[in-house]
Amino acid sequence: MMLNEPAKRDSVLLEEKEQQLRALLRSYDSLIVAFSGGADSAYLAYIANSELGDRALAVTGDSGSYPTFQRELAVRLTSQFGIRHEIISTREFEDPNYTSNPPNRCYYCKSELYTKLDDLKRRRGFTIICDGSNADDVGDYRPGRQAARETGVRSPLEACRLTKVEIRELSRRAGLPTWNEPASACLSSRVPYGQVVTIEKLSMVDKAEIALKEMGFRQVRVRHHGDVARIEIAEDELARALNPGMASRMSATLKALGFKYVALDLEGYRTGSLNEVL
């Protein structure tokens, strides 16, 4: 199918941005990618690997806040594409500043991760640390960005003005399975600010979301409100969730995990719904 002129220009611009990214990564000589397994960091790790080979290392920080499905996806992707990958343990749950769950909780999590990565960088002789922040993240509420600045973490995708939509399109062209993966976030984001974050709570959330995904829901969040599980599901999947038989199955499954009540949020899934109270 022939592209019209605007589409051709957009395609050329996209290719130019990718070439700019490749040149920028080559200029770093060697790097560590803070790799969550999401679309942004997966694309960055893929391009870094293609340009730098073994001089690029994707590193995943693993703790009780890291979703099981995300860890499995990270391992599969790096294995499939031959990306050098390591998993390290982070200990944000030992920091009461983190577990008390203030609005800037992400700062303490990212500070722990980047401190660990900075130590790894120095011990192993890497040049810099990169994250997957992109052009769309600039105006968003992201306290973790402060931790990145303090540790000197670079954001090549942002530097090349790549947006989320563009990253997904370039990932699709590269054959990365993450190109259409739903957005993800750490499990602690499922607990309302001010309520203590515990591994037990996050384990309940993790198991609940895995169960709902196994029922066929793609974009799903389970928010932990004490005895209540508040389920957010993408708007185009709400009708299926409201089916009496499915609703009963969902309720029984989550109650078996320890929740007393199970509620479906009629506004559906939206990024950072717990930020609405800020």
N, C-alpha and C positions, 0 to 999 in steps of 0.2 A: 504494500500500500504506500502510495506516494504521500509524503508529508507536505502540508501547505507551508507557505513562507514563514508565518509566525512560529509554527511548530519546528521548522528547520532552525530558525534563530535560537529558539529555546534549547534545542538539542545541542547546537554548537556551543552555546554559553555553558551548558552543563558539562560538556567535555572539556572546555577550557578551565572550569573550576576544578575538575578532577586532575588535570595536568598541573595546575597550580598547587594543588595539595600534594601531588607526588614530588614536585620539585622542593616544596617546603620540607617534607619528611626526609628527603635525601640530604638536605642541608644540615639536618640534626646529627648525622653520622650514625647514632644509635639511640634507641629509645625504649621506654617501658610504656605500654598502653594499659591504663586502668580499665580493665575489661569486665563488664558486667554480663555480657552475652546479649545485650539489647541491640537494636538496629544500629544505633549510632556508633557505639564502641566496636561492634562487629565489623562494620564497614571500615572504620579507622584501622583496626587490627589487620584486616585483609589487605588494604592498600600498603600499610607499613611493611607487612610481610613480603609483598610483591616487590617492593623497592629496596628493602634492607635485609631481607632474609633472616639469618640468625642474629643479626644485629638489632632485631626487633623482638621484644618479648611481651606477650599479653599476660597480664597478671590479674587474677580474680581474688578479691577479698571475700573469704567465707566466714560466716557466723550464723547465729540463730535468726538473723533478720534477712538472710538471703533465701529467696524462694527456691524450693527444690527443683521445680521445672526449669527455672532459669539456669541453675547450675548444670543440669543435664544438657540443656541446649548449648551452653558454653563449651562443654567438653566435646559434644558431637561436632559442633561447627569447627573448632580448632583442629580436631582430628581429621575431618573431611577435607579441609583446605591446607593441611600441613603447616598450621600456624604454631609457632613455638609458644607454649602455654604452661603456666604454673598457677597453682592455687595456694594462697597463704591464709593463715588464720588471723582474724582481727579480734580485738578484745574490747569493743565498745561497751559491752554489757558489764564490764568492771568499772565503768565510769558513771557515777551517780548523776553527772550533768546530762548524760545521754538517757539513762533509764527513767529519770524524772519527767522526760518527754516535754520539754519546753518547745515553743514554736521554732527555735533555731536548733532543734535536735540534730538535724542533718550536718550542722557544722561539726559537732563532736564526732559523729560517725566518719565523715570525710577526713577530719583531722587525724583520726586514728589510722585510717587507710593510707593517707598520703605520707604520714610519718613512717609507716612500715615500708612503703614503696621508696621513699627517699633513702632509707637505710639500705634497702636492696640495691638501689641504683649505685650508691657509693661503694658498697662491698663488691659489686659485680662489674663496675666500670662502665655503666651506661651513662649517656650524655644527659638525657632529660626524661621527664615523665609527661605523658600526654593523657588528656581525658576526652570524652566524647561529646562535650558541650558543643552546641551548634548555634547558628545565627538566630534561631527562634528562642533560645534560652536566655538571651540577653536581658529582656524585660521581665522575665518570670521571677517569682520569689524563690530563690535558691541559696539558702544560707551556706550550703556546701561550697559555693564559689569563693567565699572568703577564705576557707581552708586551702583551696587550690592556690589562691594568690599568695598566701603566706608561705606555701611550700614551693612556689615557683613552678607550678604545674602549667603546661601549655595547653591550648585548645585549638589545634590545627583546623578543625572543621569550622569553627567560628571565625578563625583568621581568614579562611578562604570564602567566607560568607555563604556557606552551604546550609540550606534549610532542611527541616525534617523531611519534607516532601521530596526534595532533591536527593537526599541521602537514600531514601527508600527506592527511588527510581534508579539511581546508580547501583544500589545493591541488587535490584532486580536484574539489571543488565549483567551484573557479575555472577548471577546465579546463587547469591547468598540466600539461604532459607529464611533469614531474619527480615527480608524486605517487606513482608506483610504481616510480621508478628505483631500482635497487639502491644501497646506500650506497657511497660512494667515499672515497678518501683519496689523499694525494700518493704518487707512485711511490717516494719514499725509504722509505716504510713497508714496502716489500717487501724491504729489506736488513737483516739482523740487526744489532742494536746492536754497535758496536765494529768492524764491517767498514766500510771506507771507502766512502762514497757517491761514485760517479762518474757523469757523464752517459752514459758508454758502458754501464754496468750498467743504468741506468734506461731507456735506449733499447731494450735487449734485452727488459726487462720490458714496456715499453709495446707493442712490436711483438707480443710473445707474447700479451698479454691481448687485443689487437685481433684476433689470429688466432683465439683461442678464442671470442671473442664472435661472430665471423663464422661459427663452427661451430655457433652457436645457444645457447651457454651464457650465461646472464644474470648470475649472481653468481659472479665468478671472481677469484682473486688468483694471481699467479705470484710466489713468494718466491724471491729470488736467493741461493742458497747456493754461491757460487763456480761450480764446474762443474755443479752440480745445480740444476735448476729444480723447486721443490716447488709443485705445483698444488693450490690449495684451491678446491673447487667446492661450491655449495650442496647440502645433503643430498638434496633432491628431484631433483637432476640427476646424482648420483653413479652411479646404475645405467647411465645412458647413457654416462658417461665410462669405465665399466668394460667396456663392450662391446669385444671384441677388435679389431674393425675401427676403432672410434673411437679406442681407446687407441693403436693403431699410428699413426693419422693425427696425433694430438696429439704423440706422441713425435717423429715425423719432422719435423713443423713446427717444434718448439722446438729440435731439434738443428740444423736449418738456420739458426737464428738465433745459434748459437754455444754452446749448452749441450751438454755431453757426456752428461749423464744427465738423465732426466726422471722424476720421481716424483709419484704422486698421493697426497695426504694423505687417509687413510681416515677421519679425523675431520671432514673437510669444511671448508667455509668458516666462519670465525668472526672477528669484529672483533678486531683487535689481537692476533693469535696470537703475534706476536713479543714482546709484553709478558709472555707467560707465563714468561719466564726472569727477570723482574725480581723 
